[in-house]
Amino acid sequence: MITGPETVETDLDRAPFTFHHEKQHFTPVGGEYPRVMITQQLLLNNPEKTSSPATLWTTGPMHSITLNGTEGAQSEEMSRESGDRLKTALELLKDMWRTTELDH
């Protein structure tokens, strides 16, 4: 498990980052990832803060970074959860197919 300030407890498929709005870069929270620079400004959730908690998603063929608490983060979470549920269902179907094949 990986945890960091202002982040929820995470697993090895995601890592906590902080986005620095003024300098437009992400830095890892206690991890071994490099700083990630971007060329566009992201919306600031709280104008009194200069940084926001973020998550690096590392499952599947595509990786992404989202600001925590945004629609993008919620969408990413639902997408990853759906993938996990579908993977489990696929494994069950494979087991059923193998059992049927052995019966014949």
N, C-alpha and C positions, 0 to 999 in steps of 0.2 A: 504494500500500500504506500501511496505517496500522499503527503498532506502538506499544506502550506497556509500562510496567513490569508484570511478571507476566502478560503477555498473549501469546498466540501471534500470529504475523504474520497480519494480516487483509487483506481486500480492501475495495473501496468499498461492499460490501453489509453491512458490519458495522463497528462502531466500538468501541474499548475504553473502558470506564467503570470507576469504582471505587464500590462500595456502602459507605457509612458506616453501620454498624449502630446506633450510639448515636443518631444524628440522623435515621436512616431516610431517606437520600437518596443518589442516584447523582450522581456528577460525572464529566464527560468527562476522558479522559486526553489532554491536548494537542489537543483538538479545538474546534470551534466550536459544540458543542451546549450547551443550557442545563442547569442542575442539575435533576434530576427527583426530586420528593418523593413518598413513598408513605405510606399510612396504616396499613399492617400491618408487623409485625416479620418479617423473614426469618431463617431458621436460620443460625446462625454456624458455619461449617465449622471454625474454629480459635478456641477461646475466648480465646487469648492475643492475638489480633488484633482491632482495632476496625473494620477494613475488609476487603473482599474484592474481587478482580478480577471484572469483569462485562463483558458484551458487549451492545451495542445492535444488533439485527438489523433491517436496513432494506430487505430484498428483499420482493417480493410486496405484496399489498394490505394485509397486517397487519404491524405492527412489534412487536417485543418486546424486553425486556431480561431477560437471564438471568445468574445467578451462574455464573462459569466452574467447570467440574468437577462440576456438579450434574446430576441426571437431566434436569432441564428444559433445560439447555444441550445435553446429548447429544441429546435429542429434537429440539430446534430445529435442530441441525447435520444430523441425519439427514433431517429434513423438507426443509430447504433443498437438500441434496444430491439427494434424490429428485426434487424439483422441477426441478433443473437437468438431471438425466438424462432425465426425461420430456419436457422442453422440446426437448432434442436429438433424442430419438426422434420426437417430433411433427414436427419440421422435416424429418427424413429421410423420414417417411411422406408429408408434403406434396410433397416433391421427387419421390418415386416416383409419386404420383398425377398430378402435372403431366406427368411423362414419359409415363405411360400415356395421358393425355388427348391429348398431342401425337401419339402413335402411331396414334390412331384417327381 
